[in-house]
Every structure is written in structure tokens, then in C-alpha cells.
């Protein structure tokens, strides 16, 4: 039994040329692309991209609306907190004024009794 024989340069180039020729024949044998089918694929891809863009824009708008609503809620909460703080301050001032009036009345009564 004989061993493996290494192919020579000419055998390798002939094998490469025949492989290249077979690939070219296979490529030439493919049917041409139908223009209507190509147009349909392009239109489908464009529609898909437009839908994706519309979806991204809708998501962006929803995020912006949510952020605006959150900001509005924070502003209203701060406004309510400010109003309650102002009301508490007004009540404190009114209570202080009542205490001062009562103190002044007591002082006037004492002066009236002494004098």
C-alpha cells in the first residue's frame, strides 16, 4: 500500500481554478432578482423603520409627559406645603397677638387698681 502523495503546484492551481469556475457557474445559474419583489422588500423595510420610529417617538412623548406630571405634582405639593406653613405662621402670629393683648389688658387692669 502506497502512502499519501502531496499534490504538486499545478495540481493545486488546477483544483483552485476548477473550484472557482464551479462557484462562478453556480452564481450565474441563480435567477435574477425580480424588481417587483425587490420593491416590495424595500417598501416593507421602510414601513418597518417608520413604525419603529413612531414607537420611539411615542415612548419619548410618554416619558416627557410623565416627567411633566411629576414636576407638576411636586410643584403642587410644594405650594400646599408653603400654604400650610404660611397658615401656621399666621396662626402663630395671631396667637402671639392675642397673648400680647391679654398681657396688655392685665397690665392696664393692674395700673387701674393701683392708681
C-alpha positions in Angstrom: 0.0 0.0 0.0 1.4 3.4 -1.0 1.4 6.4 1.3 -0.2 9.8 0.8 1.2 11.7 -2.2 1.5 15.6 -1.7 -0.3 17.3 -4.6 2.1 19.4 -6.7 1.8 23.1 -7.6 0.0 22.5 -10.9 -2.5 20.1 -9.3 -3.3 22.7 -6.6 -3.8 25.5 -9.1 -5.9 23.3 -11.3 -8.1 22.4 -8.3 -8.4 26.1 -7.3 -9.4 27.1 -10.9 -12.0 24.3 -11.2 -13.4 25.3 -7.8 -13.6 29.0 -8.9 -15.2 28.0 -12.2 -17.8 25.9 -10.4 -18.6 28.8 -8.0 -19.0 31.2 -10.9 -21.3 28.8 -12.8 -23.4 28.4 -9.6 -23.6 32.2 -9.2 -24.6 32.7 -12.9 -27.2 30.0 -12.6 -29.1 31.9 -9.9 -32.3 33.5 -11.1 -32.3 37.3 -11.4 -33.9 39.3 -8.6 -37.5 40.2 -9.5 -37.8 44.0 -9.5 -41.4 43.9 -8.0 -40.1 41.6 -5.2 -37.2 43.9 -4.6 -39.6 46.9 -4.5 -41.9 45.1 -2.1 -38.9 44.3 0.3 -37.7 47.9 0.2 -41.3 49.1 1.0 -41.7 46.6 3.8 -38.3 47.6 5.3 -39.3 51.3 5.1 -42.6 50.6 6.7 -40.9 48.7 9.5 -38.4 51.5 10.1 -41.3 54.1 10.1 -43.2 52.0 12.7 -40.1 51.7 14.9 -39.5 55.5 14.7 -43.2 56.2 15.6 -42.9 53.8 18.5 -39.7 55.5 19.8 -41.3 58.9 19.4 -44.5 57.8 21.3 -42.3 56.4 24.1 -40.3 59.6 24.3 -43.5 61.7 24.4 -44.9 59.4 27.2 -41.7 59.9 29.2 -41.8 63.6 28.7 -45.5 63.7 29.8 -44.7 61.6 32.9 -41.9 63.9 33.8 -44.1 67.0 33.4 -46.8 65.4 35.5 -44.3 64.5 38.2 -42.9 68.1 38.1 -46.5 69.5 38.4 -47.2 67.2 41.3 -44.0 68.3 43.1 -44.9 72.0 42.4 -48.4 71.5 43.8 -47.1 69.6 46.8 -44.6 72.5 47.5 -47.4 75.0 47.0 -49.6 73.2 49.5 -46.7 72.9 52.0 -46.0 76.6 51.6 -49.6 77.4 52.1 -49.8 75.3 55.2 -46.6 76.9 56.5 -48.0 80.3 55.9 -51.2 79.4 57.7 -49.3 78.0 60.6 -47.2 81.2 60.7 -50.3 83.3 60.6 -51.9 81.3 63.4 -48.8 81.7 65.4 -48.7 85.5 64.9 -52.4 85.7 65.7 -51.9 83.6 68.9 -49.0 85.8 69.9 -51.1 89.0 69.2 -53.8 87.5 71.5 -51.3 86.8 74.2 -49.9 90.3 73.9 -53.4 91.8 74.0 -54.3 89.7 77.1 -51.0 90.8 78.7 -51.6 94.4 77.9 -55.2 94.1 79.3 -53.8 92.6 82.6 -51.2 95.4 82.8 -53.9 98.0 82.3 -56.1 96.4 84.9 -53.2 96.4 87.4 -52.5 100.0 86.7 -56.1 100.8 87.2 -56.2 99.1 90.5 -53.1 100.8 91.8 -53.8 104.3 90.7 
